[in-house]
């Protein structure tokens, strides 16, 4: 019998596999949970420092902290390399 993942672990895994970020609505569909339940766990994960929330217009995107930081570092490195090549 397959053991069901804890909701916070499931949400964190989904965010790690989607470095572009996910909205609460998309997370609730992928995790097969209600938006209210996902929101509850999102607030807990933000408080623990495991995820980052970023508002883009009216949308709120969630990112796994480690993946978000890796992406930001990659963008900085690419920008610096382009400046050196000019």
TASUL-V813860 format. One record per helix or strand of 3 or more residues. SS is the DSSP state (helix for helix, strand for strand). FROM is the first residue (numbers start at 1). TO is the last residue. If there is no record, write none. Layout:
ss: [SS:SS]
from: [FROM:FROM]
to: [TO:TO]
This chain:
ss: [helix:helix:helix:strand:strand:helix]
from: [7:24:35:51:59:65]
to: [16:31:48:56:64:85]
